[in-house]
């Protein structure tokens, strides 16, 4: 049987009655709506009035906070309470849902899970880690279930504005790759990157020009031998810098002038035979005289490992040479560009650079026109000279 105190706490809610509820001197006091099962209002000593839904689930009292009064009207609270009570009757436990949300994986959790696998199967994971540390700060603590397409689109646009379209697209690709592993953490929601369009990218055509070679070589001469030789090998072979850094003595056949890059180090998964021109062979022969381990370019700190991060060396070289907007990958592009200017076919250039199809080599097709242009311009000039009136003729 209900006590007088309990009866005093139960009344038919209305705007006037809720507004007139007495304010306790301290703490809080709950009042219950006699017309709507489960609906309560909490009045605190500060005068705040907040609607709650109250129900016992498996003998446990559950209070689910709605909104404050009068921001939420009595009628809205009564309607919401009926909806919530209906869900509870059907088995919904708001506290369990709250715990589930609290324990839901964040993007940081997903990245750490993904990185464990990437370190075993992806040789470019250090580049991905740098992207993560530099460009994912705003997203890393978001729960996977909360990250929307709109969030990703805003983040991607901001990166594009600050860092350029290429980096923004690579960061977006990394985020999409992370979500491919999300189901392994129990998240089965959609990938928020799927409908975020990448920025349009134009093929980069920067390479070392004739008048840039001398300052580049002069700057290299001041570098430590391992970095000097590393950059020269990148230039002479056109190989990706990651492959050059991992160059092992066992993969070299200097007498035949060939470097066999293992398939597990190649982007296309296929082993590649790289031609070593005489300057590259001479460089390797000199380095072999001081050979101390399996790597052609060993790390100074850990000689049993190859060199890792070339950024500081590259910054010194380009600054000393006065070369603007030159990136390490442009050394690879330099070999292909100079081949194209010399008239080499796209098939030959593609084979030199280890391209699997000619699409990757198409950027050099424009440069192949340069020798043709020289010839055409020379012939047309001769035509114009021949068309000029001879001395004494009208």
HELIX and SHEET records of a PDB file:
HELIX    1   1 UNK A    4  UNK A    8  1                                   5    
HELIX    2   2 UNK A   15  UNK A   19  1                                   5    
HELIX    3   3 UNK A   74  UNK A   89  1                                  16    
HELIX    4   4 UNK A   94  UNK A  102  1                                   9    
HELIX    5   5 UNK A  107  UNK A  121  1                                  15    
HELIX    6   6 UNK A  125  UNK A  135  1                                  11    
HELIX    7   7 UNK A  149  UNK A  163  1                                  15    
HELIX    8   8 UNK A  165  UNK A  179  1                                  15    
HELIX    9   9 UNK A  182  UNK A  185  5                                   4    
HELIX   10  10 UNK A  210  UNK A  221  1                                  12    
HELIX   11  11 UNK A  225  UNK A  237  1                                  13    
HELIX   12  12 UNK A  241  UNK A  245  1                                   5    
HELIX   13  13 UNK A  249  UNK A  251  5                                   3    
HELIX   14  14 UNK A  263  UNK A  265  5                                   3    
HELIX   15  15 UNK A  278  UNK A  288  1                                  11    
HELIX   16  16 UNK A  311  UNK A  321  1                                  11    
HELIX   17  17 UNK A  329  UNK A  341  1                                  13    
HELIX   18  18 UNK A  346  UNK A  353  1                                   8    
HELIX   19  19 UNK A  358  UNK A  364  5                                   7    
HELIX   20  20 UNK A  365  UNK A  387  1                                  23    
SHEET    1   A 5 UNK A  10  UNK A  11  0                                        
SHEET    2   A 5 UNK A  28  UNK A  33  1                                        
SHEET    3   A 5 UNK A  39  UNK A  44 -1                                        
SHEET    4   A 5 UNK A  49  UNK A  57 -1                                        
SHEET    5   A 5 UNK A  60  UNK A  69 -1                                        
SHEET    1   B 3 UNK A 252  UNK A 253  0                                        
SHEET    2   B 3 UNK A 258  UNK A 261 -1                                        
SHEET    3   B 3 UNK A 272  UNK A 275 -1                                        
END                                                                             
